[in-house]
Every structure is written in C-alpha cells, then in structure tokens.
Amino acid sequence: MRYSAMAMLVCAMGVAAGCTITDTAGDLRGIKGIDGDKLTHINTRSYAINLFMEKPIVGDATLNATVQSFADEAKKVGATKVRIVQSDTSVMWYFPPILGFILTPVYTNVAGDALLP
C-alpha cells in the first residue's frame, strides 16, 4: 500500500511538471503603487522535474524561464514596467525519499507588480 501511494504521487508529479501557473490581482480598491502608479500584482509559479537535481527533463522551472513567463503575463495586462518583489526556487530533493535524488521536483515562484501606464 505504501509503495503504491508513492508511485501514484510520482505519477501525479510527472503530470503536473512542466506547467506554469499565473495569478493576477488587479482590483486593489483604488490603492496606487509607491510612485503613484496604477498596478496589477502578478504571481507566477513554474513546476518541473530535474534529473539529479540539476538538468531539467520535464518542464523548465529555472528562474530565467519563470521571469520570462512573468514578463509575458505583464505584457498581457498592458504593463510598461515591472517591479519584481520576490523570487524563490525550491529543489525538493527530499520528496519523495531516495527517488528524489534522481528525479527531483523543482518549484520556482516570481511575484511582483506590473506598472500600468
């Protein structure tokens, strides 16, 4: 039972890997940015599976690829500038045990503001 649950978890990670999810919040109830700019907050997350923690084999969760997805979303909402507030990459070598050293789930998050004209 325990091993079948781990196998199902690995299969679920394989299906979810390679995707990028973006959330936007544009209704800030009239609050403007620090410089008086209208803005939309964007949060972009990328998931992938790397081989031996380094080489992407399913998806691309590098910081560069995630920032590019963030910039693409900012262009969609009409931004002329962006302000990246936070970025983080997590290499989950410990999940699932032992197999995580070979097929490593990776998660990158970029959050920031799209400054509108």
Disulfide bonds with the S-S distance in Angstrom:
none
